[in-house]
Amino acid sequence: MPQSASTPPVCRDCDGFATATITTGARASDGSRTTIRVNCPTCRGLGRTIASALVRLGR
């Protein structure tokens, strides 16, 4: 019987896409666009759920 690979549980709020880069529309002095990087607040940018024991401990 083939072994199944265990995958970590995916965050329910971001569906595994934990980081987004947003372009502000402004330009830097070198001509490149200014961007902001935003992480999912639930999983803190990991893309998977965090054990509740670790969240309570503040880790």
C-alpha positions in Angstrom: 0.0 0.0 0.0 1.5 3.4 -0.9 2.3 5.8 1.8 0.5 9.1 1.8 2.4 12.2 2.4 1.2 14.3 5.3 0.8 17.9 4.5 0.6 20.7 7.1 -2.9 22.1 7.6 -3.4 25.2 5.4 -4.5 28.5 7.0 -8.2 28.9 6.6 -8.0 32.7 6.2 -5.4 32.9 3.4 -5.6 29.5 1.8 -1.9 29.1 1.9 -1.1 32.4 0.2 0.2 34.1 3.3 2.1 37.0 1.8 1.0 39.7 -0.7 2.9 42.5 -2.3 0.9 45.6 -2.9 2.1 48.4 -5.2 1.3 51.8 -3.8 1.4 53.6 -7.2 4.2 56.0 -6.0 7.7 55.9 -7.5 11.0 55.9 -5.7 13.8 58.2 -6.7 15.3 55.5 -9.0 12.1 55.1 -10.9 11.0 51.8 -9.4 7.5 51.4 -7.9 7.1 51.5 -4.1 5.7 48.2 -2.7 4.4 47.1 0.7 4.6 43.5 1.8 1.6 42.3 3.9 1.4 39.0 5.8 -1.7 37.1 6.9 -2.4 38.1 10.5 -3.8 34.6 11.4 -0.8 32.5 10.4 1.8 35.3 10.5 2.9 34.7 7.0 3.5 31.0 7.3 0.6 29.8 5.1 -0.3 27.1 7.5 -2.1 27.0 10.8 -0.1 27.5 14.0 -0.7 25.2 17.0 -2.9 26.9 19.5 -0.5 26.0 22.4 2.2 28.1 20.7 -0.1 31.0 20.1 -1.1 31.1 23.8 2.6 31.0 24.8 3.4 33.9 22.4 5.9 32.0 20.3 
